[in-house]
Amino acid sequence: MIVCRLSTILGAKRIKVADVCRATGIARATIDRYYFDRVNSFDREVLSKLCDYLRIEPSDLIVKVPQGDLFDQMEP
């Protein structure tokens, strides 16, 4: 599963969502989708602005989390 770690990063850096919106020009609704990990598709422009502002790499923001044995338990 792919997850967005924006809330974790902002918490660690003690940055408010409103500050990100003001600094990047990204709409609050868009930031909220990333913050609450409800993004269906990732916009390259948004990712670029977030990474530049937070001084991180895209791989810091978007990570793949193992699903465990979920698919191993399925029968053919």
C-alpha positions as CSV (number, residue, x, y, z in Angstrom):
1,M,0.0,0.0,0.0
2,I,1.2,3.5,-0.8
3,V,0.9,6.1,2.0
4,C,1.4,9.8,2.2
5,R,3.4,10.8,5.3
6,L,2.6,14.5,5.2
7,S,1.0,14.6,8.7
8,T,4.1,12.8,10.2
9,I,6.5,15.2,8.5
10,L,4.6,18.3,9.5
11,G,4.3,17.1,13.1
12,A,8.1,16.3,13.2
13,K,8.9,19.8,11.8
14,R,6.1,21.5,13.9
15,I,4.7,23.1,10.8
16,K,1.0,23.9,10.5
17,V,-1.1,23.1,7.5
18,A,-2.1,26.7,7.1
19,D,1.6,27.7,6.9
20,V,2.1,25.2,4.1
21,C,-0.9,26.6,2.2
22,R,0.4,30.2,2.5
23,A,3.9,29.3,1.5
24,T,3.2,27.0,-1.4
25,G,-0.1,28.4,-2.8
26,I,-1.6,24.9,-2.6
27,A,-5.3,24.9,-1.8
28,R,-6.3,23.9,1.8
29,A,-8.5,21.1,0.4
30,T,-5.6,19.6,-1.5
31,I,-3.2,19.8,1.5
32,D,-5.9,18.2,3.6
33,R,-6.2,15.2,1.2
34,Y,-2.4,14.7,1.5
35,Y,-2.4,15.3,5.2
36,F,-5.2,12.8,5.9
37,D,-3.8,10.3,3.3
38,R,-6.9,10.5,1.1
39,V,-5.1,11.1,-2.2
40,N,-6.2,9.0,-5.1
41,S,-3.6,10.3,-7.5
42,F,-0.5,12.4,-6.9
43,D,-0.1,15.6,-8.8
44,R,3.6,16.2,-9.8
45,E,3.3,20.0,-9.3
46,V,1.9,19.6,-5.8
47,L,4.6,17.1,-4.9
48,S,7.3,19.4,-6.2
49,K,6.0,22.3,-4.2
50,L,5.6,20.3,-1.0
51,C,9.1,18.8,-1.3
52,D,10.7,22.1,-2.1
53,Y,9.0,23.8,0.9
54,L,9.7,21.0,3.3
55,R,13.2,20.3,1.9
56,I,12.5,16.6,1.5
57,E,12.6,14.1,-1.4
58,P,9.4,12.6,-2.8
59,S,10.4,9.2,-1.3
60,D,10.2,10.8,2.1
61,L,6.7,11.9,1.5
62,I,5.3,8.9,-0.3
63,V,6.3,5.5,0.9
64,K,5.2,1.9,0.2
65,V,4.2,0.0,3.2
66,P,4.3,-3.8,3.1
67,Q,0.9,-5.6,3.1
68,G,2.2,-8.5,5.1
69,D,0.9,-11.9,4.2
70,L,-2.4,-10.6,2.8
71,F,-1.9,-12.0,-0.7
72,D,-0.1,-15.2,0.6
73,Q,-3.3,-16.2,2.3
74,M,-5.4,-16.0,-0.9
75,E,-6.1,-19.3,-2.6
76,P,-5.5,-19.7,-6.4
